[in-house]
């Protein structure tokens, strides 16, 4: 709440007098000092003081000010720390009040043009003006308390999939932007609906924004997931569905499904969340938004055809919304056509460019195929993680094609997360040399050499005796390295050709 004050010319002149007397106080307000906020007859003096400090790193003398701006200041005496504290508090309020007044006046033309987002930005920036009072974290002071604050405030929240949680060191954090990336029809909406259901069943309250599917279709999918009734049998067992959903709802948190039109902005989501919180008295613990690529930035001046810039603004605004609401936030993004034939995703496969990846805290790729879905499998690939070391790792999950439920694989079926040429858990060689070294063998009787692609079981050539004498270990090692070097040279020459 901004207190109504009369910041007359004498009071503004006193601010400048006290700053000239105490240079340290002026340094502390430099980040909010704006000469244009002063009355007209003091504006030149304030501008001169600011420019002089920036250029010469010292305050001008009273004589310099009088000679340059024709403004006379008397020297002050007996200024103690209490007076300085008053000055800082007063000047902070003065700057905030005058900045708000200036923003309102400048917004008149913007309102006539319908540029409401720019008006909001100006007003919000004015209201948030303040001195730097948060001194940050003293790293060595209290490590246990520091870690407990992270644990209690962020509170890594389980996704409901233990295999995924292990890779993320516990789950997702509040205030972070998490993105599931997948191609068209890969199951982005299914993943977010399953995730929203997992969180609701864990007792959390949340909102599921859908910009593509209708509220009714989303709800029907959730019915099938929650009750284990196949989608095609939903309408045949409506009474069973109603009973099961109501029974589970008594033990679960809340889940609100809201359709928003494509092209909605973060301000639209913020307005809905505020209205929802006011009416229900429930603050959302999580928000799922399906999906990022269909949103527009608050700033209508951004060209929506420039996907890199558009997605950058949208991602930053959504992450700020997650921070502001202090909630779990998950959305999705489309992979481009280059990813269609790929089995391993990287940042180049994200539609619209890397701008949204730079902003996101976790980016998880969804890989599947028709054959995998029929076998009841999904694979997720960690493309970016800020709070764990899971980048490049994969997790296989179980998918029920009838009920659309995604679960952890049974313990005995957990894989290393590789999927190659239609085979789950297929081994991959780390390099061509490793592949060759594990596939070449030589029999001791020199009868034949195996060319089958399998791990060697015989003895390496460099382990044999020569001239009836057993080679020394260091000689055998040198010869082994020589063979490897020759093979590497041969491969390089082939590549060059």
Protein Blocks (a to p, Z undefined) as FASTA:
>chain_A
ZZdddddfklmmmmmmmmmmmmmlmmmmmmmgcfklpcfklmmmmmmmmmmmmmnopacd
fklmmmmnopacdddehiafklmmmmmmmmmmmmmmmmmmmmmmmmmmmmmnopaklmmm
mmmmmmmgccdfbgbjafklmmmlmmmmmmmmnopadehiaklmmmnoopacehiacddd
ddehilmmmmmmmmmmmmmmnopacddddfkbcfklmmmmmmmmmnopafklmmmmmmmm
mmmmmmmmmmmccdddddddehiafklmmmmmmmmmmmnopacfbdcdddfklpccfblm
bcfklmmlmmmmmmmmmmmmmmmnopaddddddddfklmmpcbdcfklpghijklmmmpm
bdcdddddfklmmnopacdddfbdfkbckehiacdddddfknopacdddfklpcehiaee
hiahiacdfbfklmmmmmcccdfklmaccfbdcddfbdcfklpceehiacdfklmmmmmm
mmmmmmmmmmmmmmmZZ
